[in-house]
Amino acid sequence: MALVATAGAVDANSYSTMTEAEDYFENRLHRSNWDDANSNDQEAALLMATGLLDRLCDWDGSKPNDTQALRWPRSFIWDPDGKKVDTDIIPQFLKDATAEFALHLIGSDMTITIDRDLEGFKQLEVGPLNLVLDVAGGAHKKAIMPDSVWIIVRSYCSRIGGSKTLVRV
């Protein structure tokens, strides 16, 4: 499938072109997974990263056009410095986040549906209840969105299914 990274297009399917992804990787260390992948896998990773970003992020603002295929561009968005983000572009931060996410997706299937609820257990008995944790095995769930991607997008969205910060006044 061909990448369509035209802002606001009815057939858009990626926030980053191959050229934009390559530009991002020009200055990134530890990019061997991207470099070693063939162009079909790179394109598939960009497509998948775009879809996951739209499903995992509750983007600020709103879509300026109901016919656009993707959730960006957006209206009523300001960058961290208070500058209004244009409503007819895919901003650079999102192109970078897409490329970064694609790199991680090429490295491993972060969406794999294994039963991670029992990850970290060495032993589990039912009667009489006996539970032994394997702390070295990693008793926590790994997020689908890598922290390196979240750092890029967090000023523009909240995580879907994530917790909100409660501030008492």
C-alpha positions in Angstrom: 0.0 0.0 0.0 1.3 3.4 -0.9 1.9 6.0 1.8 -0.4 9.1 1.5 0.8 11.7 3.9 -1.1 14.7 2.5 -2.6 16.8 5.4 -6.3 16.6 5.5 -6.7 14.2 2.5 -9.6 11.8 2.4 -7.2 9.0 1.6 -4.4 9.9 4.0 -2.9 6.9 5.8 0.3 8.2 7.3 1.6 11.2 9.2 5.1 10.8 7.7 6.5 10.1 4.2 9.5 7.9 3.8 11.6 10.9 3.1 10.5 12.6 6.3 11.2 9.5 8.3 14.6 9.2 6.7 15.2 12.9 7.7 14.2 12.1 11.3 16.6 9.1 11.4 19.5 11.2 10.1 20.2 12.5 13.6 19.0 9.5 15.7 21.3 7.0 17.3 20.4 3.3 17.5 18.5 3.2 14.2 19.7 -0.1 12.9 16.3 -1.7 13.0 15.1 0.9 10.6 18.2 0.7 8.4 18.1 -3.1 8.2 14.4 -3.2 7.3 13.3 -3.3 3.7 11.2 -0.5 2.3 7.9 -2.5 2.4 8.4 -3.1 6.2 9.3 0.5 6.7 6.2 1.7 5.0 4.0 -0.8 6.9 5.6 0.4 10.1 4.7 4.0 9.3 1.2 3.1 8.5 0.8 1.1 11.7 2.4 3.8 13.8 0.0 6.4 12.4 -3.0 4.1 13.2 -1.8 3.4 16.7 -1.1 7.1 17.4 -4.7 7.9 16.5 -6.1 5.1 18.6 -3.8 5.6 21.7 -4.0 9.4 21.8 -6.9 11.6 22.8 -5.7 14.5 20.7 -6.4 18.1 21.9 -8.5 20.3 19.6 -10.8 19.0 16.9 -10.6 18.0 13.2 -11.1 21.0 11.0 -12.6 18.9 8.2 -15.0 15.9 8.6 -13.8 14.4 5.4 -10.2 14.0 6.4 -9.2 10.3 6.9 -6.8 10.9 9.9 -7.3 12.8 13.1 -4.7 15.4 12.1 -4.5 18.2 11.1 -6.4 19.7 14.1 -7.9 23.1 15.0 -7.4 24.9 18.3 -4.0 23.5 19.0 -1.1 25.5 20.5 2.5 24.3 20.9 4.2 24.3 24.3 5.5 27.9 23.6 1.9 29.2 23.0 2.2 29.4 19.2 -0.9 28.3 17.3 -0.4 25.2 15.2 -1.6 25.6 11.5 -4.7 23.7 10.7 -3.6 22.7 7.2 -0.3 20.8 8.0 0.9 17.7 9.8 3.2 19.3 12.4 6.8 18.2 12.7 6.4 16.7 16.1 3.8 14.3 14.7 6.0 13.3 11.8 8.8 12.6 14.3 6.6 10.6 16.6 5.4 8.5 13.7 8.9 7.7 12.6 10.0 7.0 16.2 7.0 4.7 16.7 7.7 2.9 13.4 11.3 2.2 14.5 10.0 0.4 17.7 7.3 -1.5 15.7 10.0 -2.8 13.3 12.0 -3.9 16.3 9.2 -5.9 18.0 5.5 -6.4 17.8 4.4 -4.1 20.6 0.8 -5.0 20.0 1.1 -8.7 20.5 -1.8 -10.2 22.3 -0.1 -12.5 24.8 -1.5 -12.9 28.3 0.7 -10.4 30.1 -1.4 -10.6 33.3 0.6 -13.6 34.4 3.9 -12.1 33.3 6.3 -11.9 36.3 4.9 -15.0 38.1 7.1 -18.0 38.7 4.4 -20.0 40.4 0.7 -19.8 40.9 -1.3 -22.3 42.9 -5.0 -22.2 43.7 -5.5 -24.1 47.0 -4.4 -23.1 49.5 -3.4 -20.0 47.6 0.3 -19.7 46.9 1.7 -16.9 44.7 5.4 -16.5 44.0 6.5 -13.4 42.1 9.5 -13.4 39.7 10.6 -9.8 40.0 13.5 -10.3 37.6 11.0 -11.4 35.0 9.3 -8.0 35.0 6.0 -8.1 36.8 4.6 -5.1 34.9 2.8 -4.6 31.6 4.7 -3.0 28.8 2.9 -0.1 27.2 2.2 -0.3 23.5 3.4 3.3 23.0 7.1 3.6 23.8 8.1 6.3 26.2 10.2 7.9 23.5 7.0 8.5 21.5 5.0 9.6 24.4 7.6 12.3 25.2 7.1 13.7 21.7 3.3 13.8 21.7 2.4 14.4 25.3 2.0 18.2 24.9 -0.8 17.6 22.4 -2.9 14.8 23.9 -3.7 12.5 26.8 -3.4 8.8 26.6 -6.6 6.9 25.9 -7.2 4.7 28.8 -4.6 6.6 30.8 -5.2 8.3 34.1 -5.8 12.0 34.5 -4.0 14.0 37.1 -6.3 15.2 39.9 -5.4 18.6 41.4 -7.1 19.6 44.6 -7.5 23.3 45.1 
